[in-house]
């Protein structure tokens, strides 16, 4: 085998291995994002249940959120501001009838000629989910995906 063929085979092998690694990285990101969507929903649920169990909701609720924000920020760093915790609460309240799970995409692959979900498609899917919330139990499989290319 000459050096040119060896280089071609090595290049082909590199491309196949790189494709495997890139797909694995995308799968890891998708999994992390999906799990964080569920975590935020669960955090929102915990906040709602705590505040609804409080006697003086308005003042009590604000204090609970402020204290939780401070403790979470100390332990986990950024991302747990009082504003974000209120968003988690709102997220839960909006989707409280859902199961804390991400629905699966039918076959896991796109049919030939179909397009990936676009940013506007995700919003449309969410809009449909809100309108038909009695029919849907989990979250869209596209909710945890990063659509940026």
C-alpha positions in Angstrom: 0.0 0.0 0.0 1.5 3.3 -1.0 1.6 6.4 1.2 -1.2 8.1 -0.8 -3.6 5.3 0.0 -2.5 5.2 3.6 -3.2 9.0 3.9 -6.6 8.6 2.2 -7.6 5.7 4.6 -6.4 7.7 7.6 -8.4 10.8 6.4 -11.5 8.6 5.9 -11.1 7.0 9.4 -10.6 10.5 10.9 -13.8 11.8 9.3 -15.8 8.8 10.6 -14.5 9.0 14.1 -15.0 12.8 14.1 -18.6 12.3 13.1 -19.1 9.8 15.9 -17.7 12.2 18.4 -19.7 15.2 17.2 -22.9 13.2 17.4 -22.1 12.0 20.9 -21.4 15.6 22.0 -24.8 16.7 20.5 -26.5 13.8 22.3 -24.9 14.8 25.6 -26.0 18.5 25.2 -29.5 17.4 24.3 -29.7 15.2 27.3 -28.3 17.9 29.6 -30.8 20.4 28.2 -33.7 18.1 28.6 -32.8 17.2 32.1 -32.5 20.9 33.0 -35.9 21.6 31.6 -37.3 18.9 33.9 -35.2 20.2 36.8 -36.6 23.8 36.4 -40.2 22.4 36.3 -39.6 20.5 39.5 -37.9 23.4 41.2 -40.9 25.5 40.2 -43.3 22.9 41.6 -41.4 22.9 44.9 -41.5 26.6 45.2 -45.3 26.7 44.4 -46.0 24.0 47.0 -43.9 25.7 49.6 -45.5 29.1 49.0 -49.1 27.8 48.8 -48.5 26.0 52.2 -47.4 29.4 53.8 -49.9 31.4 55.7 -49.1 34.9 54.5 -48.4 34.1 50.9 -47.3 37.5 49.5 -44.6 38.4 52.1 -43.8 34.7 52.9 -43.4 33.8 49.2 -41.0 36.7 48.5 -38.9 35.8 51.5 -38.8 32.1 50.5 -37.6 32.9 47.0 -35.0 35.4 48.3 -33.6 32.9 50.8 -33.6 30.0 48.3 -31.9 32.2 45.7 -29.2 33.1 48.2 -28.5 29.5 49.3 -28.6 28.0 45.7 -26.3 30.8 44.4 -23.8 30.1 47.2 -23.8 26.3 46.5 -24.2 26.3 42.7 -23.2 29.7 41.5 -25.0 31.7 38.8 -28.4 31.0 37.4 -30.5 31.1 40.6 -31.4 34.7 40.9 -34.8 35.6 42.4 -35.9 36.5 38.9 -34.9 33.0 37.6 -36.7 31.3 40.5 -39.8 33.2 39.7 -39.5 32.1 36.1 -39.2 28.5 37.3 -42.4 29.0 39.3 -44.2 30.5 36.4 -42.9 27.7 34.1 -44.4 25.1 36.5 -47.7 27.0 36.9 -48.0 27.2 33.1 -47.3 23.5 32.7 -48.5 22.1 36.0 -50.7 19.6 34.3 -47.7 18.0 32.5 -45.7 15.0 33.6 -42.1 15.8 34.3 -40.8 14.0 31.2 -39.6 14.8 27.7 -41.7 13.0 25.1 -39.7 11.0 22.6 -39.4 11.7 18.9 -41.1 8.9 17.0 -38.2 7.0 15.4 -35.3 9.1 16.6 -34.5 10.0 13.1 -35.9 12.4 10.5 -37.6 11.1 7.5 -35.9 11.8 4.2 -36.7 15.3 3.0 -37.9 16.6 6.4 -36.4 19.5 8.1 -35.1 19.9 11.6 -37.2 21.8 14.1 -36.6 25.6 13.7 -36.7 28.2 16.4 -40.2 29.3 15.2 -41.2 25.6 15.1 -40.4 25.2 18.7 -42.5 28.2 19.6 -45.3 26.8 17.5 -45.0 23.4 19.2 -45.2 25.2 22.6 -48.2 27.2 21.5 -50.0 24.0 20.4 -49.1 22.3 23.7 -50.6 25.1 25.7 -53.8 25.1 23.6 -54.2 21.3 23.8 -52.8 20.8 27.3 -55.4 18.3 28.2 -54.2 16.0 25.4 -50.5 16.2 26.2 -48.8 14.7 29.2 -45.0 15.5 28.8 -42.9 18.2 27.2 -42.0 18.5 23.5 -38.8 16.7 22.6 -37.6 19.9 21.0 -37.9 21.9 24.2 -34.5 20.9 25.5 -32.7 21.3 22.2 -30.3 24.1 21.3 -31.3 25.1 17.7 -28.3 27.4 17.2 -26.0 26.2 14.4 
